Amino acid sequence: MGENIEKLKEHLRRISKFESAVSLLHWDLETYMPKNASNKRAEIIGEIAGYAFKEFTSEKTHELLQKAESEAQTIEDKALIRVTKKEYEKSKKIPPELFIEFQIETSKAQKAWENAKNEDNYKLFEPHLEKIVTLSREIADHLGYEENRYDALLDNYEPGIKTKELLNIIPKLRNSLINLLEKIENADKPKKDILNGKFEISKQKILSEYILKKLNYDFKSGRLDLSEHPFTITISHNDVRITTKYDENDIKKGLFGTIHECGHALYELGIPENLRGLPIGDGASMGIHESQSRFWENIIGRSLSFWKYFYPKLTEIFPHFSNIPLKEFWRGINTVEKSLIRVEADEVTYNLHIMLRFEIEESLINDKIKVSDLPDVWNKKMEEYIGIKPNSYKDGVLQDIHWAHGTFGYFPSYMLGNLYAAQIFNTIQKDLPNIESKIENGEFIDILNWLREKIHSKGKIYEPQDLIYQVTGERLNPNYFVDYLNSKYAKVYNL
Ligand code: CO
């Protein structure tokens, strides 16, 4: 028995309890907190989170890690040592002054970004972004990398994958997507106004809860609330909450937003209790996390089989749809459109939006383009990849908050999530040959159990590429995504 391993686990689990408290305070802040409490709340969260961080980066963690290392025998314990050590060392590599400066600059930048977006004036944000890019480069240099400075930042979200790999897969993937987009442009389009209408919020809520229950989201281990931006948050084992946002004029937003978050929540709920509270009791990466949400939202939730089951319920709640044939509704929720805004993008164009952002980030971090040239670079790439150009900054370079947050390296997770999801789906179809009829009958438990066994139960024990290899028999392969889209959209658009 590893006595020191047990001590290390106890130490880490204790720290995670403070993090649980922070999560709950944060959830409350985003949902029910009285507005006037925001300043105090930020202070309280800062204090507790700061304490947890100090405990984690303390000499005690270092000592326990050193003593426990030789005791690690099982795959889990070895992973625990590897992941904890990596996080510990990372936190030590960045000088505290730099860390604090980064926190201050990014919180200033968020306000500046909001302002710049409202005023549609890039110049208001430019000096802040300049600063954040400079600091991010410094942070990357402290973290260290072998080939590409961007690797250091990418590793924060998708451990193990390299910039080179992304740069390699993108050109072919981009061409495939642009080809498909062109075919769709020339095809006969679904009726655009088919989904128009007024959708009472209280009824949308009933629909969302109904679908969540059918997808096996357990309301005894979670809840559904409203927030400005939908999110999933884990408070502790058996407490994983989701939020959504309804739009009276657009049923798609609340509906697919809810299913998306449900995918994240099912992942979190599937992480075993014995891993919880440890650095390996988490999703494997942001990309794998996003693969789970996109899987349920798009591959399952926007499939014809799914709606064969749910359409009667939908028309019962919104009789409006009783005049619309199921097939037309399904085409309506899968409409492909060249659009300026990433968060509104469909399955075909979404990754093009991400590639553009990734290429810009990579160039910025490596000093290949200037922050002042960003709007021009953005517009040029939009025209090249999607074929349209924004007329304003807010529909272009200022649309996302990510750079104000300083989360360089995050965007690729969205693309990877889509690619992983299709690759995983390909394997599920082989393992569960009757998957389609199960979906048509509203039976999702086999699919969930498959994901739980192969992915959720593994937590963060494996790096994403190793996990994907174990699950699908190969490393990341974007062809599955391209095949999935080509076959789906051939049907949606009668190509
Ligand atoms: Co997500």
Residues whose N, C-alpha, C, O or C-beta is under 5 A from the ligand:
A	BS01	CO	S293
